[in-house]
Amino acid sequence: MATHPFDETDAFKTGRDVWFAMRGAGDAQAAMDQAAEHPMTRDLRQFLFEHCFAAVWARPGLERATRSTITISVLCALGRVEELKSHIRMGLNNGLTREELKEIFLHVGVYAGAPTAVAAVRAAMEVFAELDRGTAAPGA
């Protein structure tokens, strides 16, 4: 399959650097290589780097752990379990502990409903098991 190069704008580079730091270089590179294989996924990655990770995550004013707490809370409340798993991993890389994640899920459960907390805890347990086994999937 053809590789579709990214437009290496300043915003792209800033977003890429933030995302690599949060994901870990190996997983981030594998996901980037996969995204570059198709124009649809390549363009989405380009957009996310420029508009999510450069324009928001790289802003001053909040620490990355705080941004992770907010993101994880919103994803829990919206029931976006697959994206939640990715942000649980990044939250850990941003300094959140498993104990803090548990507290986030309990707190969100009060405001977004018990089933939301249950789904979040299940997602976290899957992520923790993968990390503990050393089998976290690249791009996950």
N, C-alpha and C positions, 0 to 999 in steps of 0.2 A: 504494500500500500504506500502511496506517496506521502512524503512528509511535508507538512505545510508550516513554513517558518513563522515565528511570531514577529510582530512589529516591535522592535526593541526601543520603544519610547522611554522617556525618563520616568513616566508614571508606571509603565510596565516593569521597568527595572526595580523601582522602589517597591511595588507590590510583590514582585517575585522574591525580593530579598526578605520582606516581612513574612511571606508565606513559607519560604524555605526555612527560616528560623523557627517558625511555629510547627511545621510538619516534620522537620528533620530532613537533612539533605538527601538521603537515599530514597525515602518514600516520595519526597517532593519531585525529585528528578524522574523517577519512574512514572509518576502521574503526569508530569509535563510531557515526557516522551510519548505517552499514550495519547494525550490530548492533541499533540501535533500531527497525529496520523490521519485526522479527518478535519475538514474545514469547519464543521459544526462545533466539534469539541475544542478545536483550536481557537475559534472566535469566542467561545464562552470563556475559556481560560484567559484569553486576552482581556476580555471585559472584566472578569473578576479581579484580575491583578490590578487593572487601572482604576476601577471604580469601587471595589470593595476593599482590597488590601492596601492600596496606595492612598485612596481618598479618605478612608475611614480608619482602618487599623493603624496606619502610620501617623495619624494625627496626634499631636500632644494633648494632654489634658486628662487622659485616663491610662492607667497601666494596662498592659496586655492581659493580665490576670482578671482585671475588672471587666474588660471588654469580653473576655471569654465567659465570665459569669453571666453577663447580659445575654450574649449570643446563645449560650446553653439554655438559659431560662426561656428565651423566646422560642427556640427550636422545640423545647419540651412542650410549651404551651400550645404550639401549632401542630404537634404530633409529627414532626419531620424526623423520624427515627434514624434514617440512613445518614442524613446530614449531621444529626446529633452525634452519632458515633465518631465521625471525623472531628467534630469540635470537642468531644471528650478527650480525644488523643491530643489535640492541639492545646486544650486547656491544661492538661497535665504538663505539656512542654512549656506552657506559659507560667507554670508555678502553682497551679491548683493541686490540691491533694485529693486523694480518694475520699477522705473524710469530708472535705469541703464540697465535693461533688454530691455526696450523699445528702448533705444539708441543703444544697441547692434543690435537689429533687424533692425533698420533704417540703421545703418552702413553696416551690411551684405547685406541688400537689394540693396545698391548701387553697390556692387561688385559681388553679386551672383544673382541679379535680383529681381524685385518687387514681383513676385509670391512667392519667398522664404521668403521675409519679411511678406507677408500676411499669409502664412502658420504658420510661427513662432508666429506671434501675435495671431492667432486663438488658437494655442496650449497653449500659455501663458494665454490667457483669460480662457480657460478650467481649467487650473491648479489653477489660482487665484480664480475662482468660487468654485472649490472643497475645497480649503484651507479656503476660507471665510465661507463656509457652514460647515466646519469641516468634510467633507466626502471624503478626499483624500484616495484613495484605497491603502491598503497595497500591497507592491510589485510593485506599479506603479512608 
